[in-house]
Amino acid sequence: MWGYMGNYGGGWGGMGFGLIGMSLFWIVLIIGIVALLKGRWGSPGSGERRPEKTALDILKERYARGEIDKAEFDQKRNDLAA
């Protein structure tokens, strides 16, 4: 009875490949679902984008770093307000 495997391809060897195939199927399915959920709702930090800097913000940073003086800062700020 155990000696004859018929058309099953060798008994335990066929079942081993089936187990590996089924495991790979579930792993790929779970990874796919997780990827879809992350794409839909995003990761915890992805939704918190910093707003773009305005020209006035950049001007203030340049003044704070000492790249421009008070007169140039005031003149450029007035130009931006106009």
C-alpha positions as CSV (number, residue, x, y, z in Angstrom):
1,M,0.0,0.0,0.0
2,W,2.7,2.6,0.9
3,G,5.0,1.4,-1.8
4,Y,2.6,2.3,-4.6
5,M,2.0,6.1,-5.0
6,G,0.1,6.0,-8.3
7,N,-0.2,9.3,-10.0
8,Y,0.6,11.5,-6.9
9,G,4.2,12.2,-7.8
10,G,6.0,10.6,-4.9
11,G,3.9,11.1,-1.8
12,W,5.6,13.5,0.7
13,G,7.5,15.3,-2.0
14,G,4.3,16.5,-3.7
15,M,2.8,17.5,-0.4
16,G,6.0,19.5,0.5
17,F,5.7,21.5,-2.6
18,G,2.0,22.1,-2.0
19,L,2.8,23.4,1.5
20,I,5.4,25.7,0.2
21,G,3.2,26.9,-2.6
22,M,0.3,27.6,-0.2
23,S,2.6,29.4,2.2
24,L,3.9,31.6,-0.6
25,F,0.3,32.3,-1.7
26,W,-0.7,33.5,1.8
27,I,2.5,35.5,2.3
28,V,2.0,37.3,-1.0
29,L,-1.7,37.9,-0.3
30,I,-0.9,39.4,3.1
31,I,1.9,41.6,1.8
32,G,-0.5,42.8,-1.0
33,I,-3.2,43.7,1.5
34,V,-0.8,45.6,3.7
35,A,0.6,47.5,0.7
36,L,-2.9,48.5,-0.4
37,L,-3.8,49.7,3.1
38,K,-0.6,51.7,3.4
39,G,-1.2,53.2,0.0
40,R,-4.8,54.2,0.9
41,W,-4.2,55.6,4.4
42,G,-0.4,56.1,4.3
43,S,2.1,55.6,6.9
44,P,1.8,57.6,10.2
45,G,4.2,60.3,9.1
46,S,3.4,60.6,5.4
47,G,0.3,62.8,5.9
48,E,2.1,65.5,7.8
49,R,3.8,67.4,5.0
50,R,5.4,70.6,5.9
51,P,4.0,73.5,4.0
52,E,6.1,75.1,1.4
53,K,8.1,78.1,2.4
54,T,6.9,81.5,1.3
55,A,9.1,84.1,-0.1
56,L,8.7,86.1,3.1
57,D,9.8,83.0,5.1
58,I,12.9,82.7,3.1
59,L,13.6,86.5,3.4
60,K,13.2,86.2,7.2
61,E,15.7,83.3,7.3
62,R,18.2,85.2,5.2
63,Y,17.9,88.2,7.6
64,A,18.2,86.0,10.6
65,R,21.4,84.4,9.2
66,G,22.9,87.9,8.6
67,E,23.0,87.5,4.8
68,I,21.1,90.8,4.3
69,D,20.9,93.9,6.5
70,K,17.8,95.7,7.9
71,A,17.5,98.1,5.0
72,E,17.6,95.4,2.4
73,F,15.1,93.3,4.4
74,D,12.6,96.1,4.7
75,Q,13.0,97.0,1.0
76,K,12.4,93.4,-0.1
77,R,9.5,92.9,2.3
78,N,7.8,96.0,0.9
79,D,8.4,94.6,-2.6
80,L,6.8,91.3,-1.7
81,A,3.8,93.0,0.0
82,A,3.1,95.1,-3.2
